[in-house]
Amino acid sequence: MRVAAAGVGPWDALIREGKSKVSPTPPLTLGSDLCGVVEAVGAGVSSFKSGDEVYGVTNPQFVGANAEFAAASARMIAPKPPRLSTVEAASVPVVAVTAWQMLFEHARPEAGQTVMILGAAGNVGAYAVQLAANARFHVIAVGGSNDVEYVRSLGARDVIDRVTDFVDVVRSVDVVIDTVGGDTRERAFGVLKPGGILVTVVSTDFVPPRSDVRSVFFYAEVTTARLSAISELLESGKVIPHVGSVVPLEQVRKAHEMLAGAPHRRGKIMLDVAT
């Protein structure tokens, strides 16, 4: 692929530091999310051809996208939604698919059930809120004080800022979507109804404190089928990507400084490769 835009996420920092459990150790080319144009296809690939505009991720090791050209698995890309810019499209794959899998493949709530989302203003959380609201779940969103109106605009019915302890005001939820971890996750088990489930992508080092609830940890798996399902929502406008700060490829170090806490806009940190 000739890369037009690529994303930068927390997993990139883990890979850079040699802490990833799925990626090779450095030196390597960072980056997984990308959008661009197919330059050539490998033997046996019939679903894409040279000139196709596509988006997705590079490979299961989540590396290789922060470059002018990248090799991507045909099973992990899909046609770019025409409604989106290349930067918007490249911001979608990992975080949107993560939220999709959390909700629809692991939690599997039924219409009308209550879903509490921890870290609702984050990149994964924002997609989880939109997907859950579109599916007509009752969404309780937990986020920062400055994020209340933003999260409400995504479709959350109830929003709790972190000044308020959600344990004091929430009871009997069917699903907890955890993008925060730590003590916040542990306390969230207390608001699950018997038979409820907590789904997390933060860490594996925890044991549910209750025997009447379930918990799931998983690594996101971006596939053409999942991207295509999300593309329909993006193209219809039911789900909207939220791009944060955008810097050129040669400033990728600055993007990683943003990951570490340097000032940046809310939303996915992106690299503009084409300009």
C-alpha positions, 0 to 999 in steps of 0.5 A: 500500500501507498500510505496516506495516513496512519494512526498512533495509539498506546499499543505503539508505545508498548511495542516501542518499549519492547513490552508487547506480547504480540509484536517483535522486539525493536528495531522495527517500523511502528504503526498498525492503523492505516489508510491508503491506495493498493499498489500491488497484491500478492499471489492469491489475492482477488478481493483487492486490486491496484488502485483500490482505496482501502483502510485497516491494519497491517498485520497481527503484530501491529507493526509497519504502518508508519511509513510511505509504503507498507505491506498489509494483510488482505484479511485485515483491510476493507474498502475505505468508506467514501464519506471519510477522509483518509485521516479519518479512515486511518483513525478507525480500525483498531479502536472501533473494532476493539469496541465492536468486539467488546460489545457484540462478540463478548458482552452480547447484551440484548436490546434494552439492557444496561451497559456501563462504559468506563473511560467513555471519552477515550478512543475506544470508549467513544466508539463503544458509546456510539455502538451501544446507543445505536443498538438501543442499549441503555448507556451509562458513561463514566468519564472526566468532568470536562467530557460530560457534554462530549460523551452525552453527544455520542448517545449516552443516556446517563453520564457520571463524571469521576468526581462522583463515585459510580458505585454510589449511584449505579446498580444492577448493570448487565455489562461493564465495558472497561477501558481503564483498568485498575481500581476503577475496574475492580469497583465496577464488579460491584455494580454488575447484576448476577450473571453480568459480564465485564469485558476489558482490554486493559490487562489480564492480571485480575480475578473477578471478586464475585463468583456470580459474574463473568469477565473477559479479556481479549486482544483485538482482531481486525478483519475485513468482515468487522471493518465492513460492518463498521463501514456501514455505520460510518457511511450512514453517519450513525457512527462518527470518527473523532480525530485528534491532533494530526502531525506529518510522518516526520514528526512521529516522535512528537506524536509519541510525546503526545501519547506520553502526556504532551498537550494534544486534541481529544481523539485519535493521534494521527500521522498525515503521510501523504503531504 
